[in-house]
Amino acid sequence: MSEFTCNQEIVTIARRNLTQDVWDYLTGGAESEMTMRRNRHAIDSYAFIPRVLRDMSSIDPSGTTLGQKVRIPVLLAPIGSLQAIHAGGGASSAKAAARFGTMPIISSITEPSLEEIAEAADGPKVFQLYVRGDFDWIKSIVGRAKSAGYTSLALTVDSAYYGIRERQLMNRWLPPSVKAQKDRHLQSAITWDLMDRIRDLWQGNFMLKGIGSVADAVMAVERGVDTLYISNHGGRQLDHCLGGLETLAEVAAAVKGRAELIVDGGFLRGTDVIKAIALGASSVAIGRLQGWALAAGGEDGLVRCLELIEREMINALGLLGVNNLAQLTTDYVRKTDVVGPTHELSTFYHMKERLT
């Protein structure tokens, strides 16, 4: 896997390895996929303002997120039914994260079990919760996650209904987690009061995943939420939303450091990560890119993917005139026009031609 020269190559191999059904599940979005395109558009709409004549002989791309030092501030986003993409499922993501030096966020609807994933690798892990039972069920699964050693709990709040994902509908295909699910209607009944009760159960670092507005970000901070995970589910839930990076910029200005900010949605390159840090995030999370890397080469492929992002970050920081992420501010980015297509895959040169 060390022979992969860039993440474009990883995506090309993933396309070759995945069936059409699974490729569409991983790569597609909801309805017209406008939110998915806006995720990429938001990232591409920021340009760098580089500085020169600075000593760039030493560059440190590491970061700190959720109280943990990470080799680069790139977390592994939770992916439901990850085992459909790679047989190792969440355990492979956990192993790759530990080997590289970052954190996985483990979905409650992926395999193997949360305990098996926790045992698969050392290092801090975040448990992401979908509500699939009554409060006794919630107490049980939260207790299991604490006993297994997860260091943070992420409650997903943008999934009251399952997105209308037309690629899956046209394929007559559903991921295993959706086929097997029961009591999904309980996800639709989550309220701020229930969120408070779940946070009180956890009594540790607690984040809300799926923040898409300044109003909800401010409400969450006022209710004592530690971490805001800004996400539109990769464009897979409500279509026609703002891009994730655009929402991040608005939330950061409103929250003013009162909560840690994580963001996902279309992040594929080291330069993407740098933009998010400059706009106020402590880290970004990768979902589709993680899945493509696992499909291309399993655990080794995902480690290599992270190495390539690190290489891109070091190169970009050096050319930007920044020695470490603490130096990044909004002075280094500027909103501008986007040139060219904005589909997520178009970020990789000639990807459309390679897939045709």
C-alpha positions in Angstrom: 0.0 0.0 0.0 3.0 2.3 0.4 3.0 2.4 -3.4 -0.1 4.5 -3.5 1.2 7.9 -4.7 -1.9 10.0 -4.0 -5.4 9.6 -2.7 -6.7 9.9 -6.3 -5.1 6.6 -6.9 -6.7 5.1 -3.8 -10.2 6.2 -5.0 -9.5 4.7 -8.5 -8.7 1.3 -6.9 -11.7 1.5 -4.6 -14.0 2.1 -7.6 -12.6 -1.0 -9.1 -13.0 -3.1 -6.0 -16.5 -2.1 -5.0 -19.8 -3.4 -6.5 -22.0 -0.7 -8.0 -24.5 -1.0 -5.0 -21.8 -0.4 -2.4 -20.0 2.3 -4.4 -23.3 4.2 -4.8 -24.0 3.8 -1.0 -20.6 5.2 -0.1 -20.3 7.9 -2.8 -23.8 9.2 -3.3 -26.0 11.7 -1.4 -29.6 12.5 -0.9 -32.0 13.5 -3.7 -30.3 15.8 -6.2 -27.0 15.7 -4.2 -26.9 19.5 -4.0 -25.8 19.4 -0.3 -23.0 17.0 -1.3 -21.8 19.4 -4.1 -22.1 22.4 -1.8 -19.8 20.7 0.7 -17.1 20.6 -1.9 -18.0 24.1 -3.2 -17.7 25.6 0.3 -14.1 24.2 0.6 -13.1 25.3 -2.9 -14.5 28.8 -2.4 -11.7 29.6 0.1 -8.4 30.7 -1.3 -5.1 30.8 0.5 -3.2 34.0 1.3 0.5 32.8 1.5 3.3 34.5 3.3 7.0 34.2 2.2 10.5 34.7 3.5 9.9 32.7 6.7 12.0 29.9 8.0 10.1 26.8 6.9 12.8 24.2 7.8 10.6 22.8 10.5 6.9 22.1 10.2 4.6 20.4 12.7 1.1 19.3 11.3 0.0 17.7 14.6 -3.1 18.9 16.5 -5.1 18.5 19.7 -8.7 17.4 19.6 -11.0 16.1 22.4 -8.1 16.6 24.7 -5.9 14.2 22.8 -2.7 14.8 20.7 -3.2 13.6 17.2 -0.6 13.2 14.5 -2.8 15.3 12.2 -6.2 16.7 13.0 -8.1 14.3 10.8 -10.5 11.9 12.6 -12.2 8.9 11.1 -15.9 9.8 10.8 -18.5 7.2 11.8 -19.8 5.0 8.9 -22.8 2.8 9.3 -22.5 -0.7 7.7 -18.8 -0.2 7.3 -18.5 -4.0 7.0 -20.2 -3.8 3.6 -17.3 -1.7 2.3 -14.5 -3.7 4.0 -14.9 -7.0 5.9 -13.0 -5.7 8.9 -15.6 -3.0 9.5 -15.1 -0.6 12.4 -12.2 -2.8 13.7 -10.1 -2.0 10.7 -10.7 1.8 11.1 -9.8 1.5 14.8 -6.6 -0.3 14.0 -5.6 2.1 11.2 -6.3 5.1 13.5 -4.1 3.6 16.3 -1.3 2.8 13.9 -1.3 6.3 12.4 -1.9 8.3 15.5 -5.4 9.6 15.3 -8.9 8.8 16.6 -11.8 6.9 15.1 -15.4 7.7 15.7 -17.2 4.4 15.8 -20.8 4.1 14.5 -23.3 2.3 16.7 -24.7 0.7 13.6 -21.6 -0.9 12.2 -19.9 -4.2 12.8 -18.3 -5.8 14.8 -19.7 -5.0 18.2 -18.6 -1.8 20.1 -16.7 -4.1 22.5 -14.9 -5.9 19.7 -13.9 -2.7 18.0 -12.6 -1.2 21.3 -10.5 -4.4 21.9 -9.1 -4.3 18.3 -6.7 -1.5 18.9 -5.3 0.8 21.6 -5.8 4.5 21.6 -8.7 6.9 22.3 -12.0 6.2 20.5 -15.3 8.1 20.2 -18.6 6.2 20.3 -21.3 7.6 18.0 -24.9 6.9 19.1 -28.1 6.4 17.1 -31.1 6.0 19.4 -32.7 2.6 18.7 -34.5 2.0 22.0 -36.1 3.5 25.0 -34.2 5.2 27.8 -33.4 1.8 29.4 -31.8 0.8 26.1 -29.9 4.1 26.0 -28.6 3.5 29.5 -27.5 0.1 28.6 -25.5 1.0 25.4 -24.0 4.1 27.0 -22.9 2.0 29.9 -21.4 -0.5 27.5 -19.5 2.2 25.7 -18.1 3.6 29.0 -17.1 0.1 30.1 -15.4 -0.6 26.8 -13.2 2.5 27.3 -14.5 5.0 24.8 -13.3 8.5 25.7 -16.1 10.6 24.2 -19.8 10.1 23.2 -21.2 11.6 20.0 -25.0 11.8 19.7 -26.2 12.1 16.1 -29.0 14.6 15.8 -29.5 15.2 12.1 -31.2 11.9 11.3 -34.8 12.1 12.4 -35.6 10.5 9.1 -33.5 8.5 6.7 -32.4 10.6 3.7 -34.0 9.9 0.3 -30.9 8.5 -1.4 -31.9 8.0 -5.0 -28.9 6.0 -6.0 -29.8 3.4 -3.4 -33.5 3.5 -4.4 -32.7 2.9 -8.1 -30.4 0.0 -7.2 -33.2 -1.5 -4.9 -30.4 -1.8 -2.3 -30.2 -0.9 1.4 -27.2 -1.2 3.7 -27.3 -3.9 6.3 -27.9 -1.4 9.1 -31.0 -0.2 7.5 -32.3 -3.6 6.6 -31.9 -4.9 10.1 -33.0 -1.8 12.0 -35.9 -1.7 14.4 -37.2 1.1 16.6 -35.7 3.6 14.2 -38.7 5.9 14.8 -37.2 6.6 18.2 -34.4 8.6 16.5 -37.2 10.9 15.3 -38.2 11.7 18.9 -34.9 13.0 20.2 -35.3 16.4 21.9 -33.1 18.8 23.8 -34.4 17.4 27.0 -33.5 13.8 26.0 -30.1 15.1 24.9 -29.5 16.5 28.4 -30.4 13.1 30.0 -28.0 11.3 27.7 -25.2 13.8 28.4 -25.8 13.3 32.1 -25.6 9.6 31.7 -22.2 9.8 30.0 -20.6 12.3 32.4 -17.6 12.9 30.1 -16.7 14.6 26.9 -20.0 14.9 25.0 -20.6 16.1 21.4 -23.6 16.6 19.2 -23.0 15.4 15.6 -25.1 17.0 12.9 -25.1 20.7 13.9 -26.1 22.7 10.8 -27.1 26.1 12.1 -25.8 28.9 14.3 -29.1 28.8 16.3 -28.6 25.2 17.3 -24.9 25.7 18.0 -25.6 28.5 20.4 -28.4 26.4 22.1 -26.0 23.5 22.5 -23.3 25.6 24.1 -25.8 27.2 26.5 -26.8 23.7 27.6 -23.2 22.7 28.3 -22.3 20.6 25.2 -18.5 20.2 25.0 -18.1 19.6 21.3 -20.0 20.6 18.3 -19.6 18.3 15.3 -20.7 20.4 12.3 -22.1 18.1 9.7 -24.8 17.6 7.1 -24.1 13.9 7.0 -22.0 14.3 3.9 -25.1 15.5 2.0 -26.8 12.2 2.7 -29.7 13.5 4.8 -31.4 16.9 4.0 -30.6 18.1 0.5 -30.1 21.8 -0.3 -28.1 22.7 2.9 -25.1 24.9 3.2 -21.7 23.3 2.8 -20.0 22.2 6.0 -17.1 24.6 5.8 -19.5 27.5 5.3 -21.5 26.5 8.4 -18.2 26.1 10.3 -17.3 29.7 9.6 -20.6 31.0 10.8 -20.7 28.8 13.9 -17.1 29.7 14.9 -18.0 33.4 14.8 -21.0 32.8 17.0 -19.6 30.4 19.5 -16.4 32.3 20.0 -14.4 29.4 21.5 -17.0 28.2 24.0 -17.0 24.8 22.5 -14.7 22.7 20.4 -15.6 22.4 16.8 -15.2 19.4 14.5 -16.4 19.5 10.9 -16.9 17.0 8.0 -18.3 17.1 4.5 -16.2 16.8 1.4 -12.8 16.9 3.0 -10.3 15.1 0.8 -7.0 16.8 0.8 -4.5 18.3 3.2 -5.3 21.8 2.0 -8.9 21.2 2.9 -7.9 20.4 6.5 -5.8 23.5 6.7 -8.7 25.7 5.6 -10.9 24.2 8.3 -8.3 24.8 11.0 -7.9 28.4 9.9 -11.6 28.9 10.1 -11.9 27.6 13.7 -12.1 23.8 13.7 -9.9 21.7 16.0 -10.1 18.8 13.5 -12.0 17.5 10.5 -13.4 14.0 10.0 -13.3 12.0 6.8 -16.1 9.6 5.8 -16.1 8.8 2.1 -12.3 9.0 1.8 -12.0 6.6 4.7 -14.4 4.2 3.0 -12.5 4.5 -0.3 -9.2 3.8 1.4 -10.5 0.7 3.2 -12.1 -0.5 -0.1 -8.8 0.0 -1.9 -6.4 -1.6 0.7 -8.1 -2.3 4.0 -6.3 -1.2 7.1 -3.0 -0.6 5.3 -4.8 1.4 2.6 -6.3 3.7 5.3 -3.0 4.2 7.0 -1.5 5.2 3.7 -4.4 7.6 3.0 -3.7 9.4 6.2 0.0 9.5 5.4 -0.8 11.1 2.1 -3.0 13.8 3.8 -0.1 14.4 6.2 2.3 14.9 3.3 -0.1 17.3 1.6 -0.5 19.3 4.9 3.2 19.6 5.4 3.8 20.7 1.8 0.9 23.3 2.0 1.9 24.7 5.3 5.5 25.2 4.1 4.3 27.0 1.0 1.7 29.0 3.1 4.4 30.2 5.5 3.1 28.5 8.6 5.2 26.3 10.9 2.3 24.7 12.9 -1.4 24.7 13.1 -1.5 27.1 16.1 -0.3 29.8 13.8 -3.3 29.4 11.4 -5.9 32.2 11.5 -8.4 33.6 9.1 -5.7 35.9 7.8 -4.5 33.0 5.7 -7.8 32.4 3.8 -10.2 34.5 1.8 -13.6 33.7 0.3 -13.5 33.9 -3.5 -15.0 32.5 -6.7 -14.9 28.7 -7.5 -13.3 27.7 -10.7 -14.4 24.5 -12.4 -16.8 21.7 -11.3 -17.7 21.2 -7.6 -18.7 17.5 -7.4 -16.7 15.8 -4.6 -14.9 13.4 -7.0 -13.9 16.2 -9.3 -11.4 17.3 -6.7 -9.3 14.4 -8.0 -7.8 15.2 -11.3 -9.4 13.3 -14.2 -11.4 11.1 -11.8 -14.5 11.3 -14.0 -12.5 10.1 -17.0 -10.9 7.3 -15.0 -14.4 6.1 -13.8 -16.0 6.2 -17.2 
